[in-house]
Each structure stands twice: as C-alpha cells, then as structure tokens.
Amino acid sequence: MSADGRKLIIANLENDSISIVDLANHNAVAELDLRPGRNDTALSGVPGGEFPFWVAVTRDDTAYISSERDREIVVVSFAGAEPRITARIPVQGNPNKMVLTKLQDRLYVTADNSDLLYVIDTHTNQIGAMVRTTGPLRLGKIDGTTGSSPNSVVLSPDERTAYVTNAGTNSVAVIDVTQPQPLVMGLIPTGWYPTSVATSADGTMLYVINAKSNAGPNPQQRVPTANQYIWQLTKAGFLTLPVPHGQDLERLTDIVAGNTDSPCRGAEMAYRARRTLRR
C-alpha cells in the first residue's frame, strides 16, 4: 500500500504483471506488464519481470517487485498518469519476500537459491551489501554449505537486527545489520520449513510460521471420500519464543548445526564437550 493509503499494488504471480487499485473508488486503475518488450518490440523475448511475488512500496510513488523467475527486483514508478518501469536490479538466486526500513532508505530482500540476504539502497537502486544466511562464521565452512533457502525477513523494532527464515535448514538467522556488512550472529531452530517471521512491538518476542509437518499415516489413501492425500494431511505450525541472546543464542545455533548434519556439526559437538567439562 502507498504511504497515503490511496493505492494498493498487487503482484499477479502468473500474469507477470502488477495491478494498481484505487482504494477510494474500489477499482483497478492500471495493470503493468513487467516483462521487457511490451512497448519496445526490439526487446521482445528478453527475460525479465516474470513471476512477480512480493511488493514493497516507498513513499507514494515507487514500488519494488521481486521477480522470482528472472532473478531481479523491478522498480516501478506510479507518480505519473501511467505506471512505468524505471530500473531493474539483478540479483543471484530467486528473490522473494522483502521489507523496508522505516526511513525507506534500505530494502532487505531474501533470495532462496543463493542463500543470500540483500541490502538495496533505495536512493540509488544499487545493492549495498549481501550476506549468506547459512550461519555465523564461527561454525566454519559457511561458504561451502548450501541449501539454507532464506524466504522471509523482518527487522527488529530498532532496526538493528534482521531475522530471516531459512526454510532449508529449519531455522531463523539472527543478523546484525548495524554495520555496512551485515553479520550473522546465530541461528534459532524452528519447525519444518519456516516461511514467515515477525516480532512483537517491543522486540522481545519472535513469531514463526512453519509450512510443513510430519503428515503421519494415511491408511485410507485409496478411499476417494477419505481425503487422505498426504499433502492434505500436512499441517502448518506456529512458534513463539523470546528473542535469545548470548550463550542461549550460541547453544541454539549449535543445535541447528547438529540438526542439519552439516559441515558445521563440529561446532555442536564442541558445545557438548564444553558442557561435559563444566559438569
């Protein structure tokens, strides 16, 4: 939604377009095809703008749309009579969910296939920084560990920390974004395939949605009326937890490393050894 509450920008996932809705009159006033070549036949067939997934709106005149298929952020101005594409920001991986800072000067974008969180300067539409969400550097071999699949991001109320759901490793990455180069501080274990994260107003609690669960047996799978197709038995989950700090976050990080049986597992084993020595 635009800052003045007058326009709603909608991503049409399978139509490669966005719709602009006038909320005062309750009608769609424009639709913009995000693919190149719609107004220039010389560009016809050039990839871009397909499968728009998420929208972030700055002020009252600019929208950022993540194009999952073509791995770019499409920048659209709707300040004039007709919306128009003003920039395309290429990224690695498939960009999905995004969040803006309160000042709307930075846009945080998760890109699942590259395991990256991007920080985009909205004044220049340039990538200012990126960080792998796999885990903190202390775990080792982070660059060689893939499959974190970050797919959602939220900022703490003070905007010093970004929380990113890693769907592939069933975790939330805790990222310090106060420095020019963001730094992963730790990981929090979650349910199966987390897809969204939010914070409480005071920043002390986290709320995480996970999309999957163990479906269990479906003995009536061959009975048409039983509705026991395995995906129909899968249920989502809702996790609430206090924001961890210090040794609590370190311990949770090592649990994630152990759960994923990744090259980072040595850190979890070292943690258990330290616990044994303390006893």
Disulfide bonds with the S-S distance in Angstrom:
none
